């Protein structure tokens, strides 16, 4: 697995101008990889690319392009540029996303908001895979595709239905992609789902309890070495045990025919609280 990250192999990172994407690009460049970076914010991307060039050993080892990942043609053109300048990626990290601060009424938000959220957060992922996966498969080299999901796509907490829904779609798509890739004869490409916890990104002020992007990237790389599919990150407030319990409760809404999102249903408030206090191994 470590051959993915050795000197001169190529990593493509979208949403690379800030947060987890920027940290991933810097970390991988420091390990000797050549880096291709995408972000819609041209100014921030230029600044981040300058930092990555310093880690990578020069501007000739970094390619940065500002465009919207929702633009399939732009992504296809970028992929060709990466192939012409470097080679097929060892790592494709579809990380770009937009976050809409909604509310309970967001489920009835204007359709253009829903279309935009899906264009970036879901079709941006599909565009990345469509543009790069054929060359990654054809290269015959070990390679990985990492799609960035969210815990909101697993447990659907109230307050942001559009984001919850699109990240659930990324989860479902990435599972199907992983199965497809592993069943292709001769394929050495795998797919993985990164699920960050509470992380300080963008212009957000770091708050106690949150992880820094560098912590998420370190956790991700360790999981990729193990070839994990689900890369579910804790943070300083949420332990892996708490995540497992919440995900299991959500799954058992279907198994036990409970109301949708029963974790937040008043009739199940006490049951959920008691469940979270139990040891999973003892039920």
N, C-alpha and C positions, 0 to 999 in steps of 0.2 A: 504493500500500500504506500509506503513512504516514497516509492519511485514517482508517485504523482507530483511530489513537491520538490524534486531535486532541481539542480541548476539547469536553467534554460528551457524547462518545460513552460507551458503557457497557461495562465489563468485569465478567464474572462469574468469580470464582475460588473453587474449592473447596479444602479443606485450607489455608485462608487464615490460620490463626492462628499459624503458625510456618513456618520453613524457606523453601522455594522459593515457596510460595503467599503467605506474608506479604510476601516481598521483591517478588513480582510486583505485589501490590496496592499497595504503597508506591510502586513505580516508576511504575506506570500512573497513580496518583492525582497524582503530581508532574507528569505530563505533561498533566494537566487532565481526565482521564477521571473519570466517575462510577463508583463501585465497589460491586459486590454481593459480599459475602463469606459463605462457608459454612465451618463447622468443627464437629466433634462436641464439642470442648472449649469450653464456654461461657465460662469464666473467661479462658482465653487469647484467645479470639476477641474478647471485650470489650476486652481490653488492646490487641490488634492494631488493632481498629477505631478506637480512640481515636487511635493513631498515624496511621492512614490518613486520618482526618478532618482532622488537622493538615496533611497534604500536599494533600488534595483541596480544602480551602477551606471546610470546615464539615460538620456532621453531616447536613445535608440532602442532601449529595452521596454519602453512604455508607449502604448497607443491609447489616446483618450479622445473620445468623440461625444459631443453633446447632441442628443436627440431623445425623442420620446419613445420608450420601449413599446408603446402601443402601435407604433408605425412599423408594420411588418416589412415594408420595402426598405426602410432605413436599417432595420436589423439585419436583413439579408445582405445589404451592401456592406455593412460593418463586418459581418462574418467573412465575406470575401476579402476584405482588406486585412483582417487578421490572418487569414490563410496565406495571402500574398506576402505579407511582411514577416510572419512568424511561421506557424504550423497549426494543426488542429489542437484545440485546447485539451489539456489534461484535466482541467477543472472549469466547469461552467457554473457560475453562481448567479442564478436569477433572483436578485435581491430587491430590485427596484419596486417601490410601492408608494401609493398615496393613502393618507389617512384622513378620513372625514370625521370631524367631531360632530356626531349626531346627537340623538336623544331618543326617547321612547317613540316619538313620532317619525323617526327616520325610516321606519318600515314603509311609510306612505310618502316618503320624500319624492320629489320630482324624478321622473324617469331618466332625465339627462344626467342626474347625479349617479344613479345606478349604472348607467351605461359607461360613464367615465371611470368609476371605480373598477368595473370589470375590464375595461379597455386596458388600464394600466396594470392592475394587480393580478389579473388572470390571463388576459391575452398577451400581456407583456411576457409572462412566463412561457406561454405557448410559442410566441414569436422567437424567443431565445432558443428553445429546444428545436424548433423547425429550422432555424438558421444554422445551428452549430452541430446538432446531433449526427446528421449524415456524415460529415467529415470526421467526427470523433469515432464513429463506428468503422468507417473505411480505413482509418489509420491503423487499426489492429492493435493499438496501444491501450493500456489500462487507463481509464478516464472515469470521471465522476461528474454528475449533474446534481447540483444542490439547489433546491427551490425553497425560498423563505416563506414559511407559513406563519401561524400565530396560534397561541393558546385559545384566542377568541374563536378560531375556526374549529376547535375541538369541543369547547364547553359552552360557547355562545352566551356570554354574560350579557344582561340587558344593557342598553345604552348606545349600541352602534350596530344595528342589524346589517347594514350594507357591508361593513368591514367583516363582520362575523361570517356572512354568507360567502363573500368572495374568498376568504381564507379557507373556509370549508371546501370550496371548489378546488383550491390549490392542493389541499390535502388529498382529496379524492383523485385528482388528476395525477399527482405524483405517485400515489400507490399504483395506479394503472401503468404509469410509465415504468416504474421499477419492475413490475411483472413482465411487461413487454420486453424490456431490455435484457432481462436475465434469460428469457426463453428464445432470444434470437441466436441462431447457430453462430458460434464464433465471436459473439459479442463480449467485449471486455469493458463495456460502459455500464455503469450502475447509476441509479437515481436515489436521492436522499432528501428528506424533509427536515429543514431546520426550523425549530419552533422556539423562538426566543421567549424569555420571560420578561419581566419588567426591566426595560433597558433604557438608559439615557441616550437619546439620539437627537440629531439635528441641533436646534438652538435651545433645547430643553436644559434647564438648570438641573444638575445632578442632585438627587435627593437620596437620603439614607434609605436603604432597602433595595434600591435599583442596582442592577449590574451596569458596568461600563461596556461599551462595544468590544473592547479588547478581551474582556472576560468571555463574552459570547463566542468570539472567534476562537479563542483557545479551547473552549469546550467543544466547539464544532470540529476543529482539527483533530482533537483526541478521539472524538467519536468516529470520524472518517477513517482513522487508522484502524479502528475496530470493525469497520465496515457496517456500522449501525445504519438502519434506515431512519428511524425516528430519532432526531437529535433534539430532545426536549430539555431546554435549559432551565435550571432553577434560578433564583435570585436570592438576595439576602433576606427576603420576607417569605418566600415560598420554597419549601423543600421538595425534593423529588417524591417523597412520600405523600405530601399534600397534593401534588399534581396527579399522582396515580389514583388517589381517592376521588378527586374531582372528576377525572376522566371516566373512572368506573361508574360513578354515580350517574353521569350523563348517559353512558351506554345502557345502564339498567333502567333508565326511563322507558326504553323500548321493550326490554325483556319483561319488565313487570307492568307494562301498560300504565305507567304513571302519566300525569299531565305533562305537556311539553315544558321543558326547562323547570322541572319540579324543584330543583335546588332553590329557586326563588319564589316558589308557590307558598302562600302562607300556611296551607294545610300540611306542608312537609318541612317547615322551618325547623321544628324540634327534632324530627327524625334525621334530617341532614346534619344538624349540629351534633347529635349523638353519634352518628356514623363517623364523623370526622375525628372523634375522640377515640375510636376503636383501633386496635391493631389489625391491619389488613390480614395478616397471617392467621388471626383467630376469627376472622369474619366479623 
